[in-house]
Structure formats: structure tokens, C-alpha cells
Amino acid sequence: MNEIEQTGLATMRDCWITGGTSFDLAPVGWKEIAGSANPDERERRLLAIAAQALEIALRPAAPKTLKRRPPLPELALPMLPERLRPLFRAALKQAADARGKSRVVALVASRGFVLHPMDWMPAASDQTSPDVYAPWVDWQAGVDGEKHTRREQLTAENWDDFYPAARRTALADMRRTAPAAARQLIETRGSSEPAEVRLALIALMHFGLGADDVPFLKSLSADRSGKVRELAGRLLARLGEHGQPGDGGPEDPIAELAAFITEGKSGFIRRRTTYAPAKLKSPAQERRRAELFETCNLVDLAARFGVTESDFIGAWQFGADNNVDILVARMVAASGSDAAVAHMADTLVAEGGKPALFVLHLMPRLDSRRQRVLVRLILKDTQYLGALSLAEGVEAGWLDWADLTNGKTLPALRTAVAGNDDAVKRGVDQFLETLGFLATAAAAEKLIGDVVAAGMAPAAPSLGLLRLNASLTGP
Amino acid sequence: MKTIEALAPDQASLSSASKLTKQSNWPRLEKNEQLALIWGECQGSGSNPYRVVVDTGDHGYKCTCPSRKFPCKHTLALMWIAATAPASFTAAGSTPEWVNDWLGRRRKITSQPAAPALGAGGKSIGEAARDDENAAVEDAAAIERREAAQRKRAEDTRSSVSAALDELDQWISDQLRLGLAGFVDNSSDRCRRIAARLVDMKATALAGRIDEIPSRLMGLRSEERPDAAIRELGKLVLLAKAWRSTPDDAELRRLVSTSESREQVLANPEAIQVESVWEVLGEKIETRRDGLVSHSTWLLDLKSAAPQFALLLDYFPASAGRRSNAFTPGDRFDARLVFYPARQPLRALVVERKGDVSSGQWPDFGFDAVDPLAAHVAHQDTAPWLTDSPVMLPPGAILLDDRGDAWWQSADDPHGIALPIADTVSPTLLGLDLAATAALWSGSRLHLLAAQSGFGRLDLS
């Protein structure tokens, strides 16, 4: 279309928009085509020519402001095979909450695959997805492409070449292999980062935490951020370091918490010290006690009673008050030494029964052997199967068929599936999803057959994760 | 399972179906592998069980329940059991009477080559032979009377459509006189009125097209609508003129009044048949203003050196429709298609489906055209009344403008042509290099169907 035609078309267009006859405004060549007909027909012919001119000769004007996102980085693991993608999508859809969804993702990663980016992407703020997704987390956060090459060691010099998620992953790996070097990096480069980033970096210190870390952690008591000071205090407590000594007066939180705990004796022949939650007079006092448990450290509380951490836990009367037991378990998980955590887990699991469930709060601090012992115990007992779904930080895909057949789990499951109680069935659905995460591929397959034989619909959505698990037999 | 997901009218049906997959709901489950049939009786809320039959070859189905969802939960459940617990079905040598009834009634995509059809009715030789045994011999006069009546009906339709196009011409002139600004603002009412007139005068297909103009305009920014209105109305002028010059042209008759039947297409010697491997690019399911649901399935010919597409188009009433066939985007299969005769053959029927093919890359189309819309322009040269064309775009990427709207742009031409995208796109797509993108170009917007990328095939429809 030449310039004259373009100008003609623009004026005809304006004329038609307001309404009227455009023949006199048309380019000469177009008039010739339309010329001999009656006025209405002339306009229609011009309209047809104009329509095709707009369709063929013009293109949308590309805005100057078009922005291209950096390319999405490829990840270090192979992508989930195409045939398994529908199974993954079904399992992800069935997962009720973010935790359930992250389990589905973790199971796939544990079998050596990453997901198709159109099926699942981590959020920019994600800090819980498997490490392999760090490049995607950084991409989501809007940074421009990878600047460091993969497998490059993080150093003080190339610190800025790594994006936050990639840096966290590199530091976590480093803490496992060379904790001192990683600490030095956090010390030298972390101090200039904003509080939120500093907090995430200090949190990485729990990998390979050791006595060498004490001086640095102590230096953080002067940090600008209250959250960083609190986290450093908890990490120090895990190493047996006492916090700021209180004056023992009513303002001292440790003294205040100790006042909410009753010290007693039990046993006729060998008198043992016991600790139990004191009976309180008001909900306000109970709230205060809960707050104190959230902020105080185990090592300081035990010292207040003049005993070791393990002695304090050994003497605590689990079962007297559920809510307080949970608070104690959380305090141990957050600030107890490795030895205290292991002691509490071993003692309660050995005793079995309901108190063993408090060990679920310690899961992220336990080694995989102890985690598995607890899961097997809960399965064998079957009384508290629902509690399994609360377990955090457990490895995926290790539970064998033998673990399920060793005890009353399967009979209980079959009875629940065959029954008509909707509430029980909902519990079964949740339990099956948990097993979908924990089971080996072979166990998942057998379990599907078992519950279907018991009367569960073969296509039940709650079997989604088990179906995916059974199909994931490694790259 | 993918097929069942694709067939389900909505998620609620899927979840209801999953509850029905218990064996206890199905007192009878049988199959006949030779006929590729599964059937069963599902104990529903009524006193009699619902009877369900599914053709596992082409996913045709029938259920006796009163549900207005197609397929219903019973059909989905039966397919689900077949996919997850095939052992539940007892092999049956013969099919029950009610299954036979259904088989007799349905028009199945046969796996035998289509027999030469006998005129517009298109009966197979076998059927014709059976008819011959029973039917009384018609005398020549009766045949002559019937053909004369047919000729008269066709003549009446032609003159009615011709009058309809006269009205349409007048209506277009009125819109120009009154001003396109007013037309854009009131397009819904104005188009409804003329469309109703066209239906009365047997220009049904054209009425359906005009009924869709308002939604096509509303999908654009207000400043673009006058140009779009010029394009839409100008194309109607061209279509009306083309029909007047050759009213018996199959393509033009299809666009103005009615489509041929399946049998007529198969019987038409001008209908091209193509045997190839096809990939399902994507599908569009739209409820139209005339109460029909249009279900478009777009296919790509994987054996063709240049991008060749096919469109499987089904219409069914929104209230009581059924999909005759279900494909999942990404499926590949070996099949023979017959194309409705047209200047740019696109709409097609599956004549014979031979089996599935494993997935992979698209062919290397060796993009050399500077203009990514060259194929669309070529279509317009031969059939300027067409609105949407499928296009295969060269390597490119999706970018955002400062309003957050998405554009496709060629990788080799970063400052040249960019094409605006109709829908919102997944943010993930913005980080992927697209080696090739299949889309529909509507003259003003791209509707993405599928793409190939470093992460494999992307389903974008």
C-alpha cells in the first residue's frame, strides 16, 4: 500500500466511524473499482477493499517498550518423562495445601527428576523446594540469568555473581563439607546484606553446627536485627552456650518460666525429681507461659533447675498436659543440643504410646535413622496414624512393604476403606497421601492393589500420589 | 487417563466419576475386544441400573441416565475402570441387545476404507445390498418425483439465501451511514437482529458468524474496534459477492447456509484425502450465541515439509451435546483425513485412524519468510472472506509491553514485527525460547495453540 492509499484509507476510516459517504476521500485506483455502481454499492465495495488493505498491508505496531525475560535456566536433573506428567498433575491437584504440594515435588526430586516448568514452578520466595530448583527460584525473583557457571565454588570474590537462592544452596553444601569456610563467607559478606537475607544466611549455620561457630554466633548478639539475635541465641543454645544470664528476678524470663513449672518427686524407694506444668489460674497466664517457651532456651531452663538438658527432659512428665508438652517439644527442637534432641527422641520412642508423638516436633533435627524408627513405630501401633501427616522434614520414598505389613496398619486401613464413616474415610485419604510420599515404588504399587481390593475406587484421587510414586522408578 | 481427563466436561464430573469406580456400583461389567467395546450396568439412584457402553476405539459412548452432561459420570467411571482395573471386565462373546441397538444407530468412524458412496445418501455397498433385499423396487417416476422435489427445495433455498444477502448488504450500508462508532457500541443488538433475519432466510452459517462479531470486537482494545469492524463487515461484503457469483460452490455454501453431511464430503470426488501422521495441537471449545457449543480440534501434519493444518469441527447444543471424538493436545496418531473442499482446505474429518504414534519434535519447517504472517496473507489472496488462519511462527519468544500485555516476536527480528496475543500467558512462558509456535491469527490477535521449546512441547491452547 503506497502513501496516498494509506492517507486515503485513514480519512475514509474516520468518515465511516462518524458515519457518511467516503467515496470522495478514496484513492483514485479504489474509486475506479467502485465507480460505476449506485452509492450504497460503491461504499460497500470500498469497504471490502479497505478491509483487505487493513488485513494484509498493515501489521500491529510493536510497542517500543517490549521486555524479554531472561531465559529460564535448565536444571541439573532430567525432566519428568512426558507420560508421567498427567500423574504428577493429578497428585499435585489432590494435595490440599502448600505442604502437601511441596511433598509431591520433593518425591519427584528424590527419584532424580525435575518437573516441567509449565506444570510447576517454585515461587520467588520459596526456600523449601529441593535445592535443584534454586536457579528457577532466582529466575522467578526476576534476576537476569545465571552469571556464575554451575559447579563454580562460592567465594567472597564471586559472591555477587550468585543469586540469593543459588547462594543459599551453595552455602548449605559448603556448610556440610567445609563449615569453617562457609562461616567465614557468611561473616565477611553477610554483614552487608539486609536483615531478612542475613537471617536466612545465619539459619544455614545449623548445617554442621559446631563449637568453632561459637565466637561468630556470640558476635551476633550485637546485631541490628532482633530476629538475627534471637536465632543466634538459639544456635548457641544448641551448642550448650547459655544466653545472657538473667538476674533471677521477676523480670528474668527464665525465672518467670521456671515459676510456671512444678518440681516434684516420684518413686518410693529411689526418689526421682520430676518436672510438670504448674496448674495456672487464668488463660492469660497460659498464654504468657507459651510465649516464654517460644523464646527461652532449653539449656538455660535446665540450668535454672540445676540439671543437664537430658536430665530435665528425662524428668519432664510427658502426658500431664498435651499443650505444654508440645511447647516443650518445640523448645527442644529449636534450642536443644543434638544430644538432648536424640535423648528425648530415644526415650519417648522406647516408651511408645502417645508421648512418642511429641517426637514428631523434633523430626527436622533427627537423623534419618531415628526418623524412620519413629515412623515405623507409629505405623506399628496404628492408634495415631493421622499424626504421621504432621511429620516435617522426613525423607521421601523409603518405606518398604514389610514396614506396612509389620503390625496392624493394613488391617486397620482395610477396615476403614470398607466402612461407611465419612470422617474416617477423610482420614484414610490423608494417610494414603502421606504413604504416597514415604513409600518405595514397589510398596506404593502393592498398597494400591491392597486398598482397591478392600473396596476403594481404583481411580480415587487420594491414590494419586501413590500412583505417581509407583510409576517413578528412577531415570 | 489423559483421554478421560480430556473427555470430562468439568472437574466435578471427574470427581463424581471417581466415586463410581467401586466394583460394588457395577453389577455388570463386560467387554468384547474384537469390537473394541466395553459396557456395564451402573446402579444409580433409580430403580433400574443405568446402561453404559463405550467404544474404546473412538471413545463414542451412550448412557441411559438423564444427566445433561456429556459424557456423564457413569461413562467416565466405566472408562476409568477400564484404564485402571481392566481385569474387572468379563469377556463376552456376544453383545447385549441394547448395545446392538446403539451400534446400529450410531455413525461410527469405521476402520474399513470408505466404500464408494451412492449419491448424497452415501450408503455403503453392504447396506445397499441389504436394502435391496427388502425394499420394494421404486419405479422411475417416483425417483423422478423425488429428484424434482429436491431440485425445487435447493432452488427455494438459493433464492431465499439470495434475498438474505440483499438484506445483509442493505444492513451493512446502514451501519456505514449511521457510523461505525455506534455500531461498535451497539454491535450486540444490531448483529442479533440481522442474524435472526438471516436464520429465517436460511443463511444459517452466516448468521452464526455475524452473531460472533460482537465478542470478537470486545476482545480488542477500544481504539482497535473500528478497524476490526471495517474488516469484519468488509469480509461479509466479499463473501456475499462470491456466493452470488457461484452459489453452488461447496465452500461458499458452507460459509453462508449449511455444511455438507459427513457422507456428502466422503462422496465428493473433489474432497482431498491425506494419509499422514497428525499431532493434536490444541482445541478450542466455545459456547456461541446461537446456543451451540463449537469444539475445534487443530491438527498438524507431521509428514508435510511446509506447515499443513487440519481442523476437526464439531457443533453440539450446549444443553444436550456430545462430543463424537476426544483428543488430548499432544496426541499423535496415524490417520487418513478427508478435507472439506475449499480454496484453502482446512476443515476435515477422520476417515480412518490407524493407531497412536510416540511423541517427538515437529518437522524442521525451514522458516525463510521474512513475514511470519505470510501464510495468512496467502490464504487471504485465495479466500479473502476468511477470518482466522492457523500459522506456524518461526523461532521467537513472548515479551510483555508496559501494560503487561503479551506479544510474540521473532528471534531473528527483535525490532521488527510483533504480534499481540489474545489471552494472558503463563509467566513461565516468558522465559522460554520458542523454536516454533503454532497459533491462530485472527487478523488482530494470536491465539496460541502449542509450541516447541528447549523444554519440549508446550501445550498452550
Chai-1 contact restraints between the chains, C-beta under 6 A:
chainA,res_idxA,chainB,res_idxB,connection_type,confidence,min_distance_angstrom,max_distance_angstrom,comment,restraint_id
A,W16,B,L176,contact,1.0,0.0,6.0,A-B,restraint_1
A,W16,B,L180,contact,1.0,0.0,6.0,A-B,restraint_2
A,I17,B,L180,contact,1.0,0.0,6.0,A-B,restraint_3
A,I17,B,A181,contact,1.0,0.0,6.0,A-B,restraint_4
A,I17,B,P226,contact,1.0,0.0,6.0,A-B,restraint_5
A,T18,B,G179,contact,1.0,0.0,6.0,A-B,restraint_6
A,G19,B,R177,contact,1.0,0.0,6.0,A-B,restraint_7
A,G19,B,L178,contact,1.0,0.0,6.0,A-B,restraint_8
A,G19,B,G179,contact,1.0,0.0,6.0,A-B,restraint_9
A,D40,B,S173,contact,1.0,0.0,6.0,A-B,restraint_10
A,E43,B,L176,contact,1.0,0.0,6.0,A-B,restraint_11
A,R44,B,I172,contact,1.0,0.0,6.0,A-B,restraint_12
A,R44,B,V237,contact,1.0,0.0,6.0,A-B,restraint_13
A,L47,B,G234,contact,1.0,0.0,6.0,A-B,restraint_14
A,L47,B,V237,contact,1.0,0.0,6.0,A-B,restraint_15
A,A48,B,G234,contact,1.0,0.0,6.0,A-B,restraint_16
A,A48,B,V237,contact,1.0,0.0,6.0,A-B,restraint_17
A,A48,B,L238,contact,1.0,0.0,6.0,A-B,restraint_18
A,A50,B,I230,contact,1.0,0.0,6.0,A-B,restraint_19
A,A51,B,I230,contact,1.0,0.0,6.0,A-B,restraint_20
A,A51,B,R231,contact,1.0,0.0,6.0,A-B,restraint_21
A,A51,B,G234,contact,1.0,0.0,6.0,A-B,restraint_22
A,A51,B,K235,contact,1.0,0.0,6.0,A-B,restraint_23
A,Q52,B,P384,contact,1.0,0.0,6.0,A-B,restraint_24
A,L54,B,D227,contact,1.0,0.0,6.0,A-B,restraint_25
A,L54,B,R231,contact,1.0,0.0,6.0,A-B,restraint_26
A,E55,B,R231,contact,1.0,0.0,6.0,A-B,restraint_27
A,E55,B,Q380,contact,1.0,0.0,6.0,A-B,restraint_28
A,E55,B,G443,contact,1.0,0.0,6.0,A-B,restraint_29
A,I56,B,V377,contact,1.0,0.0,6.0,A-B,restraint_30
A,I56,B,Q380,contact,1.0,0.0,6.0,A-B,restraint_31
A,R59,B,I417,contact,1.0,0.0,6.0,A-B,restraint_32
A,P60,B,P420,contact,1.0,0.0,6.0,A-B,restraint_33
A,A62,B,A418,contact,1.0,0.0,6.0,A-B,restraint_34
A,P63,B,D401,contact,1.0,0.0,6.0,A-B,restraint_35
A,T65,B,D401,contact,1.0,0.0,6.0,A-B,restraint_36
A,T65,B,D402,contact,1.0,0.0,6.0,A-B,restraint_37
A,L66,B,L399,contact,1.0,0.0,6.0,A-B,restraint_38
A,L66,B,D401,contact,1.0,0.0,6.0,A-B,restraint_39
A,L66,B,W407,contact,1.0,0.0,6.0,A-B,restraint_40
A,K67,B,L399,contact,1.0,0.0,6.0,A-B,restraint_41
A,K67,B,L400,contact,1.0,0.0,6.0,A-B,restraint_42
A,R68,B,A397,contact,1.0,0.0,6.0,A-B,restraint_43
A,R68,B,L399,contact,1.0,0.0,6.0,A-B,restraint_44
A,R69,B,L430,contact,1.0,0.0,6.0,A-B,restraint_45
A,R69,B,G431,contact,1.0,0.0,6.0,A-B,restraint_46
A,P71,B,G431,contact,1.0,0.0,6.0,A-B,restraint_47
A,L72,B,G431,contact,1.0,0.0,6.0,A-B,restraint_48
A,L72,B,L432,contact,1.0,0.0,6.0,A-B,restraint_49
A,P86,B,M1,contact,1.0,0.0,6.0,A-B,restraint_50
A,P86,B,K2,contact,1.0,0.0,6.0,A-B,restraint_51
A,P117,B,T428,contact,1.0,0.0,6.0,A-B,restraint_52
A,P117,B,F455,contact,1.0,0.0,6.0,A-B,restraint_53
A,M118,B,T428,contact,1.0,0.0,6.0,A-B,restraint_54
A,M118,B,L458,contact,1.0,0.0,6.0,A-B,restraint_55
A,M121,B,T428,contact,1.0,0.0,6.0,A-B,restraint_56
A,A457,B,S18,contact,1.0,0.0,6.0,A-B,restraint_57
A,A457,B,T21,contact,1.0,0.0,6.0,A-B,restraint_58
A,A457,B,K22,contact,1.0,0.0,6.0,A-B,restraint_59
A,P458,B,T21,contact,1.0,0.0,6.0,A-B,restraint_60
A,P458,B,T84,contact,1.0,0.0,6.0,A-B,restraint_61
A,P458,B,A85,contact,1.0,0.0,6.0,A-B,restraint_62
A,A459,B,S18,contact,1.0,0.0,6.0,A-B,restraint_63
A,A459,B,T21,contact,1.0,0.0,6.0,A-B,restraint_64
A,A459,B,W80,contact,1.0,0.0,6.0,A-B,restraint_65
A,A459,B,T84,contact,1.0,0.0,6.0,A-B,restraint_66
A,A460,B,S18,contact,1.0,0.0,6.0,A-B,restraint_67
A,P461,B,S18,contact,1.0,0.0,6.0,A-B,restraint_68
